[in-house]
């Protein structure tokens, strides 16, 4: 067993070294982004933790930071807002969705999952993930099973992790390096459970620190999550699950592992903004804006120098006032010169500085506009940044759809790499915890569940479909004014179903085709009964009228009766 642990440790550390070498070319780029856009994010050395020193000294103009903040907030509100439902569950086969029990069960599961999301720290972690994604292009969210809150989440920052894909390009391996104090290590990996702690998994140095009360000493930890070579399908011990999880001390000289366990699903959700072929790590809007952000810092410095020289120009001073002549071109600088014969000794500006501040400011504004455009600020703040009044809602919708075309590939990638695995992972955790309601027969008979997204951005992209339905029905209604027969071409029931699907309406609002048929049949029977009743009333009234008619005199009725008798 000791040899097995030693082999696992060597194998993991060897792979970690190879993955860090593969990642090395990205580190410098991430550092530059952290310096001028997101200075408190990114961990590029093991000792880079809990540092309170000022990190934004390279940021003079914060346009890039503010544009990044606007974008990450827009992604949070537009994709996974906690204030509104952003996903719904459906069946892959539309026939099952006609079953009311299936629709209600799916709706109940949606409500349960949203409650789990709200009770956990998911939304806080997602907000951090969007920060990382917009800045560094690659972001990682770890989703663990939690006894108290069902799930618990953790977002990693750039430099903390290495990733690797499978043969299809899907990320299935994550190695991370992070730090815990001695006290945190003991609490995490050596729980007491009312008995004496078992410290055998710790290195001698950590045990010594714990024994001597040095609980706040930092310990470097490595966690490896990767496909398990010992995986066996079906129920079994955690070490035989689909993905293995290895924790170890990074600097331990022994063969101990802090923990060896496993996951049924890959717990690391790796989202990438955009990737080039064969790349592992993603590109980001901050990478596109980095040159402009750095240029803006330089322009701010030069503009400040120009203004300072204009306000406090360098001076020309007679050399008689100073034995050594040294040219000093700095603001408030003094340069001594030899005065002409008969000239009064007096100080004067060395040269006049009249910077073209208007042109300089205009150029800087153009750079700021490029930075905001790179972060899609004109999409997130479309209404507040309108440069004119009288804009109609139709125009705003059209402009929003135009902007969303640029976000289409990114949104699809986030659905595929972040949200789909998140829903699958949480659904599986809830199922294993026994929290799901009883599955209805209509779904148990082979129904496959799929996810449909109803966030603001997803609905905005699907607004093309709703607009088509509205235009078709409007066109048909105009034709019907001339010829009612044209309405025979429109399936109004299907139009309602398609529209409700496109806007993500709650399933309880739209009745199934079977229920609608039953209602219509009942209405038709009620109408038939009402018509029959009305006919009977009319017949009875007619009979009563005839019974009261005088047949002794000469009138139309006696003529009819007489004619009938003669016949």
C-alpha positions as CSV (number, residue, x, y, z in Angstrom):
1,X,0.0,0.0,0.0
2,X,2.9,2.4,0.8
3,X,4.4,1.7,-2.6
4,X,1.0,2.5,-4.3
5,X,0.7,5.8,-2.4
6,X,4.3,6.7,-3.4
7,X,3.6,5.8,-7.0
8,X,0.4,8.0,-7.0
9,X,2.2,10.9,-5.5
10,X,5.1,10.7,-8.0
11,X,2.7,10.4,-10.9
12,X,0.6,13.4,-9.8
13,X,3.6,15.6,-9.2
14,X,5.2,14.7,-12.5
15,X,2.0,15.5,-14.4
16,X,1.6,18.8,-12.4
17,X,5.1,19.8,-13.6
18,X,4.2,19.0,-17.2
19,X,1.0,20.9,-17.0
20,X,2.7,24.0,-15.4
21,X,5.2,24.0,-18.2
22,X,2.4,23.9,-20.8
23,X,0.7,26.8,-19.0
24,X,3.8,29.0,-18.6
25,X,3.3,30.9,-21.8
26,X,0.0,32.3,-20.5
27,X,1.3,33.5,-17.2
28,X,3.0,36.7,-18.5
29,X,-0.2,37.7,-20.3
30,X,-2.3,37.1,-17.2
31,X,0.1,39.2,-15.1
32,X,-0.2,42.2,-17.5
33,X,-4.0,42.0,-17.3
34,X,-3.9,41.7,-13.6
35,X,-1.6,44.8,-13.3
36,X,-3.8,47.2,-15.3
37,X,-7.3,45.8,-15.1
38,X,-7.9,43.4,-12.1
39,X,-5.0,43.9,-9.7
40,X,-6.5,41.8,-6.9
41,X,-7.0,38.7,-9.0
42,X,-4.4,36.2,-10.2
43,X,-2.1,34.2,-8.0
44,X,1.3,33.7,-9.7
45,X,3.5,32.6,-6.8
46,X,2.8,30.3,-3.9
47,X,3.4,33.2,-1.5
48,X,1.0,35.5,-3.3
49,X,-1.8,35.2,-0.7
50,X,-3.5,37.5,1.7
51,X,-1.4,40.5,0.7
52,X,-2.8,43.9,1.7
53,X,-0.2,46.0,-0.1
54,X,-1.5,48.3,-2.8
55,X,-1.6,46.5,-6.2
56,X,-3.1,49.1,-8.5
57,X,-0.1,51.4,-8.8
58,X,0.0,50.8,-12.6
59,X,-3.6,52.0,-12.9
60,X,-3.9,55.8,-13.4
61,X,-7.0,55.8,-15.6
62,X,-9.5,53.1,-14.4
63,X,-11.6,53.0,-17.6
64,X,-10.5,49.4,-18.2
65,X,-11.3,48.3,-14.6
66,X,-14.8,49.9,-14.7
67,X,-15.6,48.5,-18.2
68,X,-14.6,45.1,-16.9
69,X,-16.8,45.5,-13.8
70,X,-19.7,46.5,-16.0
71,X,-19.3,43.5,-18.2
72,X,-19.0,40.9,-15.4
73,X,-22.1,42.4,-13.8
74,X,-23.9,42.3,-17.1
75,X,-23.0,38.6,-17.6
76,X,-24.3,37.8,-14.1
77,X,-27.6,39.6,-14.6
78,X,-28.1,38.5,-18.2
79,X,-27.2,34.8,-17.8
80,X,-27.6,33.6,-14.3
81,X,-29.5,36.2,-12.4
82,X,-30.6,35.1,-8.9
83,X,-33.6,37.5,-9.2
84,X,-35.4,35.6,-12.0
85,X,-35.6,32.0,-13.4
86,X,-32.8,31.5,-15.9
87,X,-33.4,27.8,-16.9
88,X,-36.2,25.3,-17.2
89,X,-36.3,21.6,-17.6
90,X,-38.1,19.8,-20.5
91,X,-38.1,16.4,-22.1
92,X,-36.2,15.7,-25.3
93,X,-39.4,14.2,-26.8
94,X,-42.2,16.7,-27.1
95,X,-44.9,14.0,-26.6
96,X,-43.9,13.5,-23.0
97,X,-44.4,17.3,-22.3
98,X,-48.0,16.9,-23.2
99,X,-48.4,14.9,-20.0
100,X,-49.5,17.3,-17.2
101,X,-47.9,15.2,-14.5
102,X,-44.6,15.3,-16.3
103,X,-44.8,19.1,-16.7
104,X,-45.7,19.6,-13.1
105,X,-42.8,17.3,-11.9
106,X,-40.3,19.1,-14.0
107,X,-41.5,22.4,-12.7
108,X,-41.2,21.2,-9.1
109,X,-37.7,20.0,-9.7
110,X,-36.8,23.4,-11.2
111,X,-38.1,25.1,-8.0
112,X,-36.1,22.7,-5.9
113,X,-32.9,23.3,-7.8
114,X,-33.4,27.1,-7.6
115,X,-33.9,26.8,-3.8
116,X,-30.6,24.8,-3.6
117,X,-28.8,27.5,-5.7
118,X,-30.2,30.3,-3.4
119,X,-29.3,28.6,-0.2
120,X,-25.7,27.8,-1.3
121,X,-22.9,30.2,-2.2
122,X,-23.4,29.5,-6.0
123,X,-24.3,33.0,-7.0
124,X,-21.4,34.6,-5.1
125,X,-19.1,32.1,-6.8
126,X,-20.6,32.8,-10.2
127,X,-20.0,36.5,-9.8
128,X,-16.3,35.8,-9.2
129,X,-16.3,33.4,-12.1
130,X,-17.5,36.1,-14.5
131,X,-14.8,38.4,-13.2
132,X,-12.2,35.8,-14.0
133,X,-13.7,35.0,-17.4
134,X,-13.9,38.5,-18.7
135,X,-10.3,39.2,-17.6
136,X,-8.3,36.0,-18.1
137,X,-10.5,34.1,-20.6
138,X,-10.6,30.9,-18.5
139,X,-12.5,30.5,-15.2
140,X,-13.0,27.5,-13.0
141,X,-15.9,26.7,-10.6
142,X,-15.7,23.8,-8.2
143,X,-19.0,22.3,-7.1
144,X,-18.8,19.9,-4.1
145,X,-21.5,18.0,-2.3
146,X,-22.4,19.6,1.0
147,X,-24.2,18.0,3.9
148,X,-25.8,21.3,5.1
149,X,-26.5,23.2,1.9
150,X,-26.6,20.3,-0.6
151,X,-23.8,22.0,-2.6
152,X,-20.9,24.3,-1.9
153,X,-18.9,26.1,-4.6
154,X,-15.4,27.6,-4.9
155,X,-14.0,29.8,-7.7
156,X,-10.3,29.6,-8.6
157,X,-8.3,32.5,-9.9
158,X,-5.7,32.5,-12.7
159,X,-2.4,31.0,-11.8
160,X,-3.9,28.7,-9.2
161,X,-4.9,25.9,-11.6
162,X,-3.8,23.9,-14.6
163,X,-6.2,22.1,-16.9
164,X,-6.0,19.4,-19.6
165,X,-8.6,18.2,-22.2
166,X,-9.6,14.7,-23.3
167,X,-9.3,13.6,-27.0
168,X,-12.5,15.5,-27.8
169,X,-11.3,18.8,-26.4
170,X,-13.4,18.6,-23.2
171,X,-11.7,19.5,-20.0
172,X,-11.5,16.4,-17.8
173,X,-8.4,17.1,-15.7
174,X,-7.7,19.9,-13.1
175,X,-4.6,20.4,-10.9
176,X,-4.6,23.2,-8.4
177,X,-2.1,24.6,-6.0
178,X,-3.3,26.6,-3.0
179,X,-2.4,27.3,0.6
180,X,-4.1,26.4,3.9
181,X,-3.0,27.1,7.4
182,X,-2.0,24.2,9.7
183,X,-5.3,24.6,11.6
184,X,-7.3,24.4,8.3
185,X,-5.3,21.3,7.2
186,X,-6.0,19.5,10.4
187,X,-9.7,20.4,10.4
188,X,-10.2,19.4,6.8
189,X,-8.2,16.2,6.6
190,X,-8.1,15.0,10.2
191,X,-11.6,15.5,11.7
192,X,-12.0,14.6,15.3
193,X,-15.5,13.2,15.2
194,X,-15.6,13.2,19.0
195,X,-12.4,11.1,19.2
196,X,-8.7,11.8,19.1
197,X,-7.6,13.1,15.7
198,X,-5.7,10.8,13.4
199,X,-2.7,12.8,12.1
200,X,-1.0,10.0,10.2
201,X,-1.7,11.6,6.8
202,X,0.3,14.7,7.7
203,X,4.0,15.4,7.2
204,X,6.3,15.5,10.2
205,X,6.6,19.3,9.9
206,X,2.9,19.9,9.9
207,X,2.3,17.6,12.9
208,X,5.1,19.4,14.7
209,X,3.5,22.8,14.0
210,X,0.2,21.5,15.2
211,X,1.6,20.0,18.4
212,X,3.5,23.3,19.2
213,X,0.4,25.4,18.7
214,X,1.6,27.1,15.4
215,X,-1.8,26.7,13.8
216,X,-1.5,29.7,11.4
217,X,1.6,28.5,9.5
218,X,0.9,28.2,5.8
219,X,1.0,24.8,4.1
220,X,1.2,24.4,0.3
221,X,-1.4,21.9,-0.9
222,X,-1.9,20.2,-4.3
223,X,-5.2,18.8,-5.4
224,X,-5.5,16.6,-8.5
225,X,-8.8,15.8,-10.2
226,X,-8.6,13.5,-13.2
227,X,-10.2,10.4,-14.8
228,X,-9.7,7.4,-12.5
229,X,-7.8,4.5,-14.0
230,X,-9.4,2.3,-11.4
231,X,-12.9,3.3,-12.3
232,X,-15.6,0.6,-12.1
233,X,-19.2,1.4,-13.2
234,X,-21.9,0.9,-10.6
235,X,-22.0,1.6,-6.9
236,X,-18.7,1.2,-5.0
237,X,-16.2,3.0,-2.8
238,X,-15.2,6.6,-3.5
239,X,-11.8,5.5,-4.7
240,X,-13.4,3.6,-7.6
241,X,-15.5,6.5,-8.9
242,X,-15.3,7.9,-12.5
243,X,-12.9,10.7,-11.4
244,X,-10.3,10.5,-8.7
245,X,-9.4,13.3,-6.4
246,X,-5.9,13.4,-4.7
247,X,-4.8,15.8,-2.0
248,X,-1.2,16.0,-0.9
249,X,1.3,18.4,0.6
250,X,3.4,20.0,-2.1
251,X,6.6,20.1,-0.1
252,X,6.4,16.9,1.8
253,X,9.3,14.5,1.3
254,X,7.3,11.4,2.3
255,X,4.8,9.3,0.4
256,X,1.7,10.3,2.3
257,X,-1.5,11.6,0.7
258,X,-3.8,13.8,2.7
259,X,-6.9,12.3,1.0
260,X,-7.8,10.0,-1.8
261,X,-11.4,10.1,-2.9
262,X,-13.5,10.4,-6.1
263,X,-16.5,12.0,-7.9
264,X,-19.3,10.6,-10.0
265,X,-19.2,13.7,-12.2
266,X,-16.3,16.0,-13.0
267,X,-16.7,18.7,-10.3
268,X,-14.7,21.4,-12.0
269,X,-16.7,23.5,-14.4
270,X,-14.2,25.2,-16.8
271,X,-15.6,28.1,-18.8
272,X,-13.6,29.7,-21.6
273,X,-14.6,32.9,-23.4
274,X,-13.2,31.9,-26.7
275,X,-10.5,29.4,-27.8
276,X,-8.3,29.0,-30.8
277,X,-7.8,25.5,-32.4
278,X,-5.5,23.4,-30.2
279,X,-5.5,25.9,-27.4
280,X,-6.3,24.8,-23.9
281,X,-6.8,28.2,-22.2
282,X,-9.2,30.8,-23.4
283,X,-9.0,34.3,-24.8
284,X,-10.8,37.2,-23.2
285,X,-12.2,40.7,-23.9
286,X,-9.4,42.0,-21.6
287,X,-6.8,40.6,-23.9
288,X,-8.4,42.5,-26.8
289,X,-8.4,45.7,-24.8
290,X,-5.0,45.3,-23.1
291,X,-3.1,47.4,-25.6
292,X,-5.6,50.3,-25.4
293,X,-5.6,50.1,-21.6
294,X,-1.8,50.3,-21.4
295,X,-1.8,53.2,-23.9
296,X,-4.4,55.1,-21.8
297,X,-2.1,54.8,-18.8
298,X,0.8,56.3,-20.8
299,X,-1.4,59.1,-22.2
300,X,-2.5,60.0,-18.7
301,X,1.1,60.3,-17.6
302,X,2.1,62.4,-20.6
303,X,-1.0,64.7,-20.2
304,X,-0.2,65.2,-16.5
305,X,3.4,66.1,-17.4
306,X,2.2,68.6,-20.0
307,X,-0.3,70.2,-17.6
308,X,2.3,70.4,-14.9
309,X,4.8,72.1,-17.2
310,X,2.2,74.5,-18.3
311,X,1.3,75.4,-14.7
312,X,4.9,75.3,-13.3
313,X,7.3,75.8,-16.3
314,X,11.0,75.4,-15.9
315,X,12.8,78.8,-15.4
316,X,15.7,80.6,-17.0
317,X,17.9,82.2,-14.3
318,X,21.0,84.4,-14.8
319,X,24.2,82.5,-14.3
320,X,25.4,85.2,-12.0
321,X,23.1,83.8,-9.5
322,X,24.7,80.4,-9.6
323,X,28.2,79.3,-10.3
324,X,27.3,76.1,-12.2
325,X,25.0,76.2,-15.3
326,X,22.8,73.1,-15.5
327,X,19.7,72.8,-17.7
328,X,16.7,71.5,-15.7
329,X,13.7,71.0,-17.9
330,X,11.4,69.6,-15.2
331,X,8.4,71.5,-13.8
332,X,9.7,74.1,-11.4
333,X,13.2,73.4,-12.6
334,X,15.8,76.2,-12.6
335,X,18.4,76.7,-15.4
336,X,21.1,79.5,-14.9
337,X,22.4,81.4,-17.9
338,X,24.8,84.3,-18.7
339,X,22.8,87.5,-19.0
340,X,23.6,90.1,-21.7
341,X,25.4,93.3,-20.9
342,X,23.0,95.9,-19.3
343,X,20.3,93.3,-18.9
344,X,18.6,93.3,-15.5
345,X,18.9,90.0,-13.7
346,X,15.5,88.4,-13.7
347,X,14.0,85.0,-14.0
348,X,11.9,84.0,-17.0
349,X,10.4,80.7,-18.3
350,X,13.0,78.5,-20.1
351,X,10.3,77.8,-22.7
352,X,6.5,78.2,-23.0
353,X,4.5,75.0,-22.8
354,X,1.1,75.2,-24.5
355,X,-0.1,71.6,-24.8
356,X,-3.0,70.9,-27.2
357,X,-5.1,69.5,-24.4
358,X,-8.4,69.4,-26.5
359,X,-6.8,67.2,-29.2
360,X,-5.1,65.0,-26.5
361,X,-8.4,64.6,-24.6
362,X,-10.2,63.7,-27.8
363,X,-7.6,61.0,-28.6
364,X,-7.9,59.6,-25.1
365,X,-11.7,59.5,-25.4
366,X,-11.3,57.5,-28.5
367,X,-9.1,55.0,-26.7
368,X,-11.7,54.9,-23.9
369,X,-14.4,54.1,-26.4
370,X,-12.4,51.2,-27.8
371,X,-11.9,49.8,-24.3
372,X,-15.6,50.0,-23.5
373,X,-16.5,48.5,-26.9
374,X,-14.1,45.5,-26.2
375,X,-16.0,44.9,-23.0
376,X,-19.4,45.3,-24.7
377,X,-20.3,48.3,-22.5
378,X,-22.7,49.6,-25.2
379,X,-24.7,46.4,-24.8
380,X,-24.9,46.3,-21.0
381,X,-25.6,50.1,-20.7
382,X,-27.5,50.6,-24.0
383,X,-30.3,52.7,-22.6
384,X,-28.3,54.9,-20.2
385,X,-25.7,55.7,-22.8
386,X,-28.2,56.7,-25.5
387,X,-26.9,59.9,-27.1
388,X,-30.3,61.2,-28.1
389,X,-33.9,61.3,-26.9
390,X,-37.0,59.9,-28.4
391,X,-35.7,56.4,-29.0
392,X,-38.5,53.9,-29.3
393,X,-38.7,50.5,-27.7
394,X,-38.6,48.9,-31.2
395,X,-35.3,50.6,-32.0
396,X,-33.8,49.5,-28.6
397,X,-34.8,45.9,-29.3
398,X,-33.4,46.0,-32.8
399,X,-30.1,47.5,-31.5
400,X,-29.9,44.9,-28.7
401,X,-30.4,42.0,-31.1
402,X,-27.7,43.4,-33.3
403,X,-25.2,43.6,-30.4
404,X,-26.2,40.1,-29.2
405,X,-25.1,38.6,-32.5
406,X,-21.6,39.2,-31.3
407,X,-22.2,37.4,-28.0
408,X,-23.9,34.4,-29.7
409,X,-20.9,32.1,-29.9
410,X,-19.8,33.1,-26.3
411,X,-23.2,32.4,-24.9
412,X,-23.4,29.0,-26.6
413,X,-19.9,28.1,-25.2
414,X,-21.0,29.1,-21.7
415,X,-24.1,27.0,-22.0
416,X,-22.0,24.0,-23.1
417,X,-19.0,24.4,-20.8
418,X,-20.5,26.0,-17.7
419,X,-24.3,25.8,-17.3
420,X,-25.0,22.4,-18.8
421,X,-22.4,20.7,-16.5
422,X,-23.7,22.8,-13.5
423,X,-27.3,21.6,-14.0
424,X,-26.2,18.0,-14.5
425,X,-24.0,18.0,-11.5
426,X,-26.5,19.6,-9.1
427,X,-29.3,17.4,-10.4
428,X,-27.2,14.3,-9.8
429,X,-26.3,15.5,-6.3
430,X,-30.0,16.1,-5.4
431,X,-30.9,12.7,-6.8
432,X,-28.3,11.0,-4.7
433,X,-29.5,12.9,-1.6
434,X,-33.0,11.5,-2.2
435,X,-34.6,15.0,-2.5
436,X,-36.3,14.4,-5.9
437,X,-40.1,14.0,-5.9
438,X,-41.5,10.6,-7.2
439,X,-40.9,10.4,-10.9
440,X,-44.2,10.2,-12.9
441,X,-45.0,7.3,-15.2
442,X,-44.8,9.5,-18.3
443,X,-41.2,10.3,-17.6
444,X,-40.1,7.0,-16.1
445,X,-40.9,5.3,-19.5
446,X,-37.7,6.4,-21.1
447,X,-38.1,10.2,-20.9
448,X,-34.8,12.1,-21.3
449,X,-34.5,15.5,-19.6
450,X,-32.9,18.4,-21.3
451,X,-32.2,22.0,-20.2
452,X,-33.6,25.1,-21.8
453,X,-32.2,28.5,-20.8
454,X,-34.6,31.4,-20.2
455,X,-32.1,34.1,-19.1
456,X,-32.4,37.6,-20.4
457,X,-29.6,37.0,-23.0
458,X,-31.0,33.6,-24.0
459,X,-34.5,35.1,-24.4
460,X,-33.1,38.1,-26.3
461,X,-31.4,35.7,-28.8
462,X,-34.6,33.8,-29.2
463,X,-36.7,36.9,-29.7
464,X,-36.2,36.4,-33.5
465,X,-38.5,33.4,-33.2
466,X,-41.2,35.3,-31.2
467,X,-41.0,38.1,-33.7
468,X,-41.5,35.7,-36.6
469,X,-44.6,34.3,-34.9
470,X,-46.0,37.8,-34.2
471,X,-45.4,38.9,-37.8
472,X,-47.1,35.8,-39.2
473,X,-50.2,36.1,-37.1
474,X,-50.4,39.9,-37.8
475,X,-50.1,39.2,-41.5
476,X,-52.8,36.5,-41.3
477,X,-55.2,38.7,-39.4
478,X,-54.9,41.5,-42.1
479,X,-55.6,39.0,-44.8
480,X,-58.6,37.6,-42.8
481,X,-60.2,41.0,-43.0
482,X,-60.7,40.3,-46.8
483,X,-61.0,36.5,-46.6
484,X,-61.7,34.6,-43.4
485,X,-60.8,31.3,-45.1
486,X,-57.1,32.2,-44.8
487,X,-57.2,31.6,-41.0
488,X,-57.6,27.8,-41.9
489,X,-53.8,27.9,-42.6
490,X,-52.9,28.9,-39.0
491,X,-52.6,26.4,-36.2
492,X,-53.4,28.7,-33.4
493,X,-52.8,26.1,-30.7
494,X,-49.3,25.3,-32.0
495,X,-48.6,29.0,-32.2
496,X,-49.3,29.4,-28.5
497,X,-47.1,26.4,-27.7
498,X,-44.2,27.8,-29.8
499,X,-44.5,31.3,-28.4
500,X,-44.6,30.1,-24.8
501,X,-41.6,27.9,-25.5
502,X,-39.6,30.8,-27.0
503,X,-40.3,33.2,-24.1
504,X,-39.8,30.5,-21.3
505,X,-43.4,30.8,-19.9
506,X,-44.1,28.7,-16.8
507,X,-45.5,25.3,-18.0
508,X,-48.6,25.5,-15.8
509,X,-49.8,28.5,-17.9
510,X,-50.2,26.5,-21.1
511,X,-52.6,23.4,-21.1
512,X,-51.6,20.2,-22.9
513,X,-53.3,19.3,-26.2
514,X,-55.2,16.5,-24.4
515,X,-56.5,18.8,-21.8
516,X,-57.6,21.4,-24.4
517,X,-59.4,18.7,-26.4
518,X,-61.2,17.6,-23.3
519,X,-62.3,21.2,-22.5
520,X,-63.4,21.8,-26.1
521,X,-65.4,18.5,-26.1
522,X,-67.1,19.4,-22.8
523,X,-67.9,22.9,-24.2
524,X,-69.3,21.4,-27.4
525,X,-71.5,19.0,-25.4
526,X,-72.7,21.9,-23.1
527,X,-73.5,23.9,-26.2
528,X,-75.5,21.0,-27.7
529,X,-77.4,20.5,-24.5
530,X,-78.2,24.2,-24.3
531,X,-79.4,24.2,-27.9
532,X,-81.6,21.1,-27.3
533,X,-83.0,22.7,-24.2
534,X,-83.7,25.9,-26.1
535,X,-85.5,23.9,-28.8
536,X,-87.6,22.2,-26.2
537,X,-88.6,25.5,-24.6
538,X,-89.5,26.9,-27.9
539,X,-91.7,23.9,-28.7
540,X,-93.4,24.0,-25.4
541,X,-94.1,27.7,-25.8
542,X,-95.5,27.1,-29.3
543,X,-97.8,24.3,-28.0
544,X,-99.0,26.5,-25.2
545,X,-99.8,29.3,-27.6
546,X,-101.7,26.9,-29.9
547,X,-103.7,25.6,-27.0
548,X,-105.0,29.1,-26.1
549,X,-106.0,30.0,-29.6
550,X,-109.7,30.5,-30.4
551,X,-110.7,28.1,-33.2
552,X,-114.5,29.0,-33.2
553,X,-114.2,32.2,-35.1
554,X,-113.1,33.0,-38.6
555,X,-109.2,33.5,-38.7
556,X,-106.2,32.2,-40.3
557,X,-105.8,29.2,-38.0
558,X,-109.5,28.1,-38.6
559,X,-108.8,28.4,-42.3
560,X,-105.7,26.2,-42.0
561,X,-107.5,23.7,-39.9
562,X,-110.5,23.7,-42.3
563,X,-108.2,23.2,-45.2
564,X,-106.4,20.4,-43.4
565,X,-109.8,18.7,-42.6
566,X,-111.0,19.1,-46.2
567,X,-107.9,17.5,-47.5
